Amino acid sequence: MRILIYGDNFNDNSGFAKEIRNFIPTFLENGHEVAQVALNYSGLPPRNYKIRMYPTKIMGVRSYWAPEILDVAIDDFKPDIVFTVGDYFMLPHIVQILTKPRMCKWIHWGVVDGDPMRKEYAVAASWANWNLTQSKYGADVLKDTQKKVFKNSQAEVFYPPIDLDNFKKLNIEPLREKFKTKDRFTVLFVGRNQYRKNTPVLLEAISKLRKVITNIQLLLHSTPTVSPNGVPDGFDLTNLVADMDLQEYVASVKSGVSIPESVMTEIYNSADCLCMPSFGEGFGLPIAEAMACEIPVIANKCSSMTELLEGDRGMLVKPAAHIWQDGYTKHQVLNSDNLANAIKSVWENPVLREKYIENGKTFVQGLEMKSQGEKLLNIFEKVLKENPVPIAKED
């Protein structure tokens, strides 16, 4: 099988890049040929895997999404499967390439972090032979939107792979010394510095808790983000920490280059819990990684986070309101009092923490990297064999 992946350069720091990176070894081990149209990739430095790479960050490319490079790659590589990975808002930029008469089959694997979905995104996705979503929530939103335009709908849930050889429980004592979390109740945040992550409400919660949990601190790992159109995203975290007088309670405001996953595993293990106050998550890789490292998780009760933490796998905080963040899609907003109370409940109840840890660990074992890779290959083979007609062509 010849597999052409379109999405974030697998050596980048994004969640999509990590997911792609975790699939490639299984694809290669099974004897398949793999290539990637790598977004924001200029061609240097050399890659870690021996796969063909098509750079998109080059002169003459009209946009970040580089549809002309995808067109060239399909003609050059002649794939059996084109596997696009990313947000649905990218699909209108490339659907005209993927609907040209070709022998290959198109499978999209996308995320949904709020609803409703814009119809133009669902229409573009409906030209794919098969749609995979990273959550049940995402599948429901996509299918609901497709039904507003077409007679039928199609979306299959497929959770991302987790590298359980790396993300696991470690000896925590030296790590607490290393990351200066010893004798502190440490709340961890992991995520890009994006407005969607809603980190200021977590800072507010920490500010309210410092009189109750006197040894509390926040370990804040948040890397800078630039949108596809080149606009910086996110909050001025350094000044927010200073304005709230939280310097003694925040272990780090992380920025700069990506951190190796082995170090990220150490960071997870140095904390007492992970907190995700996001408006919405397409999946929430840090949640699964924290589960693998056996620390409890607290998150907003919305989008995919609800299904990840259901069944007493973590603490879900009921949102207090919603906003229409981009003028069309609804996202859920936490109240800092409610978030502070949730953190306090996890802090004061070791039995509750242990229940979350055990249930989370059981859940994440089902996302083992090689196993998920094999399941994805089975889906590819099924699509090649059955040749499903895109929803958009059925009418």
C-alpha positions as CSV (number, residue, x, y, z in Angstrom):
1,M,0.0,0.0,0.0
2,R,1.2,3.5,-0.8
3,I,0.1,6.0,1.8
4,L,0.4,9.8,1.3
5,I,-0.1,11.8,4.5
6,Y,-1.1,15.4,4.4
7,G,-0.8,17.4,7.6
8,D,1.6,19.0,10.1
9,N,5.2,18.1,9.6
10,F,5.6,15.0,11.7
11,N,8.7,16.4,13.4
12,D,6.9,19.5,14.7
13,N,5.5,20.1,18.2
14,S,1.7,20.0,17.4
15,G,-0.7,17.3,18.5
16,F,-1.4,16.5,14.8
17,A,2.4,16.1,14.2
18,K,2.7,13.7,17.2
19,E,-0.2,11.6,16.0
20,I,1.3,11.3,12.5
21,R,4.7,10.5,14.0
22,N,3.2,7.7,16.1
23,F,1.6,6.0,13.1
24,I,4.6,6.1,10.7
25,P,6.7,3.3,12.4
26,T,3.8,0.8,12.1
27,F,3.1,1.7,8.5
28,L,6.8,1.1,7.6
29,E,7.1,-2.1,9.7
30,N,4.2,-3.5,7.7
31,G,6.0,-2.9,4.5
32,H,3.9,0.0,3.2
33,E,5.4,3.0,1.3
34,V,4.9,6.3,3.1
35,A,5.2,9.9,2.0
36,Q,4.1,13.2,3.5
37,V,3.0,16.6,2.2
38,A,4.3,18.4,5.3
39,L,2.8,21.7,6.2
40,N,5.2,24.5,7.2
41,Y,8.2,22.4,6.1
42,S,10.9,24.0,4.1
43,G,13.0,20.9,3.3
44,L,15.6,21.2,6.0
45,P,17.0,19.7,8.2
46,P,17.1,16.0,7.3
47,R,14.2,13.8,8.5
48,N,14.3,11.0,11.1
49,Y,12.4,8.5,9.0
50,K,13.2,7.4,5.4
51,I,10.0,8.6,3.9
52,R,9.5,10.9,1.0
53,M,8.8,14.5,2.1
54,Y,7.1,17.2,0.0
55,P,7.9,20.6,1.5
56,T,5.1,23.3,1.5
57,K,7.0,26.3,2.9
58,I,8.7,27.3,-0.4
59,M,8.6,30.2,-2.9
60,G,5.7,30.2,-5.2
61,V,3.2,28.5,-2.9
62,R,0.0,30.6,-2.8
63,S,-1.0,29.7,0.8
64,Y,-0.1,27.9,4.0
65,W,-2.2,24.9,2.8
66,A,-0.2,24.6,-0.4
67,P,-2.9,22.7,-2.5
68,E,-0.5,22.8,-5.5
69,I,2.1,20.8,-3.6
70,L,-0.6,18.2,-2.7
71,D,-1.5,18.0,-6.4
72,V,2.1,17.4,-7.4
73,A,2.6,14.8,-4.6
74,I,-0.4,12.8,-5.7
75,D,0.7,12.7,-9.3
76,D,4.3,12.0,-8.3
77,F,3.8,9.4,-5.5
78,K,0.7,7.8,-6.9
79,P,-0.7,6.8,-3.6
80,D,-3.5,4.2,-2.9
81,I,-4.6,6.3,0.2
82,V,-4.4,10.0,0.7
83,F,-4.7,10.4,4.5
84,T,-5.4,14.0,5.5
85,V,-5.0,14.9,9.2
86,G,-6.2,18.1,10.7
87,D,-8.9,20.7,11.4
88,Y,-11.9,20.7,9.2
89,F,-11.3,24.4,8.3
90,M,-8.4,23.3,6.1
91,L,-10.5,21.1,3.9
92,P,-12.1,23.9,1.7
93,H,-8.5,24.8,0.8
94,I,-7.6,21.4,-0.6
95,V,-10.9,19.7,-1.6
96,Q,-10.6,20.8,-5.2
97,I,-7.4,18.8,-5.5
98,L,-8.7,15.7,-3.7
99,T,-11.9,15.6,-5.9
100,K,-9.9,15.4,-9.2
101,P,-10.5,12.1,-11.0
102,R,-7.8,9.8,-9.6
103,M,-7.4,6.2,-8.6
104,C,-6.5,6.9,-4.9
105,K,-9.0,7.0,-2.0
106,W,-9.3,9.9,0.4
107,I,-9.6,9.4,4.1
108,H,-9.8,12.5,6.4
109,W,-9.1,12.2,10.2
110,G,-10.3,15.4,11.9
111,V,-11.1,17.1,15.2
112,V,-14.1,19.0,16.3
113,D,-13.9,21.2,19.5
114,G,-17.2,23.0,19.3
115,D,-20.6,23.1,17.6
116,P,-22.3,23.7,15.2
117,M,-19.8,23.1,12.4
118,R,-19.8,25.5,9.5
119,K,-21.6,23.9,6.5
120,E,-18.7,24.5,4.1
121,Y,-16.4,22.4,6.3
122,A,-18.9,19.5,6.4
123,V,-19.5,19.7,2.6
124,A,-15.8,19.5,1.9
125,A,-15.4,16.5,4.3
126,S,-18.3,14.9,2.5
127,W,-16.2,14.5,-0.6
128,A,-13.9,12.1,1.2
129,N,-14.4,8.4,0.7
130,W,-14.3,8.0,4.5
131,N,-14.3,10.3,7.5
132,L,-12.6,9.5,10.8
133,T,-13.0,11.7,13.8
134,Q,-11.0,11.8,17.0
135,S,-14.0,11.7,19.3
136,K,-17.6,10.6,19.5
137,Y,-18.5,14.2,20.0
138,G,-16.8,15.1,16.7
139,A,-18.6,12.3,14.8
140,D,-22.0,13.5,16.1
141,V,-21.3,17.1,15.1
142,L,-20.0,16.2,11.7
143,K,-22.9,13.9,11.0
144,D,-25.5,16.4,12.2
145,T,-24.1,19.1,9.9
146,Q,-23.9,16.7,6.9
147,K,-27.6,15.8,7.4
148,K,-28.5,19.5,7.0
149,V,-27.0,19.4,3.5
150,F,-27.2,15.8,2.3
151,K,-29.5,12.8,2.7
152,N,-26.9,10.7,4.5
153,S,-24.0,11.2,6.9
154,Q,-20.8,9.2,7.7
155,A,-18.2,9.5,10.4
156,E,-16.3,6.8,12.3
157,V,-14.6,7.4,15.7
158,F,-10.9,6.6,15.8
159,Y,-8.9,7.7,18.9
160,P,-5.3,8.8,18.5
161,P,-2.3,6.5,19.4
162,I,-0.4,7.0,22.6
163,D,3.3,6.0,23.0
164,L,2.9,3.9,26.2
165,D,6.6,3.0,26.0
166,N,7.4,6.6,26.7
167,F,4.4,8.0,28.6
168,K,4.4,5.9,31.8
169,K,4.8,6.0,35.6
170,L,8.3,6.9,36.7
171,N,10.2,7.2,40.0
172,I,8.8,10.6,41.0
173,E,11.1,11.6,43.9
174,P,14.1,12.7,41.7
175,L,11.7,14.4,39.3
176,R,10.1,16.5,42.0
177,E,13.6,17.7,42.9
178,K,14.5,18.3,39.2
179,F,11.3,20.4,38.5
180,K,11.1,22.0,42.0
181,T,7.7,20.4,42.8
182,K,8.8,18.7,46.0
183,D,6.6,19.5,49.0
184,R,4.2,21.4,46.7
185,F,0.7,20.4,45.4
186,T,1.5,20.8,41.8
187,V,-1.2,21.5,39.2
188,L,0.1,20.9,35.6
189,F,-1.2,22.6,32.4
190,V,0.1,21.3,29.1
191,G,-0.9,22.9,25.8
192,R,-0.1,25.5,23.2
193,N,-0.7,29.1,24.1
194,Q,-4.0,29.5,22.3
195,Y,-7.1,31.5,23.3
196,R,-9.0,28.2,23.1
197,K,-7.0,26.8,26.0
198,N,-8.4,29.5,28.4
199,T,-5.3,29.4,30.7
200,P,-6.2,32.7,32.5
201,V,-9.2,31.0,34.3
202,L,-6.7,28.5,35.7
203,L,-4.5,31.3,36.9
204,E,-7.5,32.8,38.6
205,A,-8.3,29.5,40.3
206,I,-4.8,29.1,41.6
207,S,-5.0,32.7,43.0
208,K,-8.2,31.8,44.9
209,L,-6.8,28.5,46.2
210,R,-3.5,29.8,47.5
211,K,-5.1,30.7,50.9
212,V,-6.6,27.2,51.2
213,I,-3.9,25.0,49.7
214,T,-0.9,27.0,51.0
215,N,1.7,24.8,49.1
216,I,-0.1,24.9,45.8
217,Q,1.7,25.8,42.6
218,L,1.1,25.7,38.8
219,L,3.5,24.1,36.5
220,L,2.6,25.9,33.2
221,H,3.9,24.3,30.0
222,S,2.6,26.5,27.2
223,T,4.4,26.9,23.9
224,P,3.8,29.9,21.5
225,T,1.4,29.5,18.7
226,V,1.0,31.2,15.3
227,S,-2.2,30.7,13.3
228,P,-1.9,29.5,9.6
229,N,-2.3,33.1,8.4
230,G,0.7,34.1,10.5
231,V,-1.0,35.9,13.4
232,P,0.3,35.2,16.9
233,D,-2.3,33.4,19.1
234,G,-2.7,33.2,22.9
235,F,-2.2,35.1,26.1
236,D,0.5,37.3,27.6
237,L,1.1,34.7,30.3
238,T,4.2,36.3,31.9
239,N,2.4,39.6,32.6
240,L,-0.8,37.9,33.7
241,V,1.2,36.0,36.3
242,A,2.8,39.2,37.4
243,D,-0.5,41.1,37.5
244,M,-2.2,38.4,39.7
245,D,0.9,38.3,41.9
246,L,1.4,34.6,41.3
247,Q,5.2,34.5,40.8
248,E,5.6,32.4,43.9
249,Y,2.9,30.0,42.7
250,V,3.8,29.4,39.1
251,A,6.8,27.2,38.6
252,S,7.4,28.2,35.0
253,V,5.8,30.0,32.1
254,K,7.2,27.8,29.3
255,S,7.9,29.1,25.9
256,G,10.3,28.5,23.0
257,V,11.2,25.3,21.2
258,S,9.5,21.9,21.7
259,I,10.5,19.6,24.5
260,P,11.5,16.0,23.9
261,E,8.7,13.6,24.8
262,S,11.0,11.8,27.3
263,V,11.2,15.1,29.2
264,M,7.5,15.7,28.9
265,T,7.0,12.3,30.6
266,E,9.2,13.5,33.5
267,I,7.1,16.7,33.7
268,Y,3.8,14.8,34.0
269,N,5.3,12.5,36.6
270,S,6.5,15.6,38.7
271,A,2.9,16.9,39.1
272,D,0.0,15.9,41.2
273,C,-2.8,16.5,38.6
274,L,-3.4,17.8,35.1
275,C,-5.9,20.6,34.6
276,M,-7.4,21.4,31.1
277,P,-9.7,24.5,31.3
278,S,-10.1,24.7,27.5
279,F,-13.2,26.0,25.7
280,G,-13.2,22.7,23.8
281,E,-10.8,20.0,22.7
282,G,-10.8,17.9,19.5
283,F,-9.3,15.0,21.6
284,G,-6.9,16.3,24.3
285,L,-3.7,14.4,24.0
286,P,-2.3,15.7,27.3
287,I,-5.3,14.1,29.0
288,A,-4.4,10.6,27.7
289,E,-0.7,11.2,28.3
290,A,-1.4,12.2,31.9
291,M,-3.5,9.0,32.3
292,A,-0.6,7.0,31.0
293,C,1.7,8.7,33.6
294,E,-0.8,7.9,36.3
295,I,-1.8,11.4,37.4
296,P,-5.5,12.5,37.8
297,V,-7.1,14.9,35.3
298,I,-9.5,17.8,35.8
299,A,-11.1,19.2,32.7
300,N,-14.0,21.2,31.3
301,K,-17.2,19.1,30.8
302,C,-17.5,19.7,27.1
303,S,-16.5,18.3,23.7
304,S,-14.2,15.3,23.7
305,M,-13.1,15.9,27.3
306,T,-16.5,14.6,28.5
307,E,-16.1,11.2,26.9
308,L,-12.4,10.9,27.8
309,L,-13.1,11.4,31.5
310,E,-16.5,9.7,31.8
311,G,-16.8,6.6,34.0
312,D,-14.9,8.2,36.8
313,R,-11.7,8.6,34.8
314,G,-11.3,12.1,36.0
315,M,-13.0,15.3,37.4
316,L,-15.3,17.1,35.0
317,V,-16.2,20.7,35.8
318,K,-19.6,21.9,34.5
319,P,-19.2,25.0,32.4
320,A,-20.9,28.2,33.6
321,A,-21.6,29.8,30.2
322,H,-20.8,29.6,26.5
323,I,-19.4,32.0,23.9
324,W,-19.6,32.0,20.1
325,Q,-15.9,32.2,19.7
326,D,-15.5,32.6,16.0
327,G,-18.9,34.1,15.3
328,Y,-20.5,30.8,14.5
329,T,-19.2,27.9,16.7
330,K,-20.2,27.6,20.4
331,H,-17.5,26.9,23.0
332,Q,-17.9,26.3,26.8
333,V,-16.5,28.6,29.5
334,L,-15.5,27.6,33.0
335,N,-16.1,29.7,36.1
336,S,-12.8,30.0,38.1
337,D,-14.7,29.3,41.4
338,N,-16.0,26.0,40.1
339,L,-12.6,25.1,38.7
340,A,-10.9,26.0,42.1
341,N,-13.5,23.8,43.9
342,A,-12.7,20.9,41.6
343,I,-8.9,21.2,42.2
344,K,-9.6,21.4,45.9
345,S,-11.7,18.2,45.8
346,V,-8.9,16.3,44.1
347,W,-6.3,17.8,46.5
348,E,-8.2,16.7,49.7
349,N,-9.4,13.3,48.6
350,P,-6.6,10.7,48.0
351,V,-9.3,7.9,47.4
352,L,-10.8,10.0,44.6
353,R,-7.4,10.6,43.1
354,E,-6.6,6.9,43.1
355,K,-9.9,6.0,41.5
356,Y,-9.2,8.5,38.7
357,I,-5.7,7.2,38.2
358,E,-6.8,3.5,38.0
359,N,-9.7,4.1,35.6
360,G,-7.6,6.4,33.4
361,K,-4.8,4.0,33.2
362,T,-7.2,1.2,32.1
363,F,-8.7,3.4,29.4
364,V,-5.4,4.6,27.9
365,Q,-4.0,1.0,27.6
366,G,-6.5,0.6,24.7
367,L,-4.7,3.4,22.8
368,E,-1.3,1.7,22.5
369,M,0.6,3.1,19.5
370,K,1.2,-0.1,17.5
371,S,-2.2,-1.5,18.1
372,Q,-3.9,1.8,16.9
373,G,-1.6,1.8,13.9
374,E,-2.7,-1.7,12.9
375,K,-6.4,-0.7,13.4
376,L,-5.9,2.3,11.1
377,L,-4.2,0.1,8.4
378,N,-7.3,-2.2,8.6
379,I,-9.5,0.8,7.9
380,F,-7.3,1.8,4.9
381,E,-7.6,-1.8,3.5
382,K,-11.4,-1.8,4.1
383,V,-11.8,1.5,2.2
384,L,-9.7,0.2,-0.7
385,K,-11.7,-3.0,-0.9
386,E,-15.2,-1.6,-0.5
387,N,-14.6,1.7,-2.3
388,P,-17.3,3.7,-0.5
389,V,-18.9,6.5,-2.4
390,P,-18.5,10.0,-0.9
391,I,-21.6,11.4,0.7
392,A,-21.5,14.4,-1.6
393,K,-21.8,12.1,-4.6
394,E,-24.8,10.2,-3.4
395,D,-27.3,12.9,-4.1
